[in-house]
Each structure stands twice: as C-alpha cells, then as structure tokens.
C-alpha cells in the first residue's frame, strides 16, 4: 500500500509538471502570434 501511495504522489507530480510546461508553451505561442 505504501508503494502505491508513493506511485500516486509521483504520478500527480509528473502531471502537475506537464500541465505547467504545456501552459507555459501555450502562453509563449500566444505571445508570439500577437
């Protein structure tokens, strides 16, 4: 169970990092278009 909790934490951290990267890339693309 402990390993499953750790895996869940790692997955959520990865998802958060990916979301932040996608958001930053999206904002930079919008700024370039303008």
LINDAUR-V37020 format. One record per backbone hydrogen bond with DSSP energy under -1.0 kcal/mol. NH is the residue of the N-H (numbers start at 1). CO is the residue of the C=O. If there is no record, write none. Layout:
NH	CO
NH	CO
//
This chain:
5	1
6	2
7	3
8	4
9	5
10	6
11	7
12	8
13	9
14	10
15	11
16	12
17	13
18	14
19	15
20	16
21	17
22	18
23	19
24	20
25	21
26	22
27	23
28	24
29	25
30	26
31	27
32	28
33	29
34	30
//
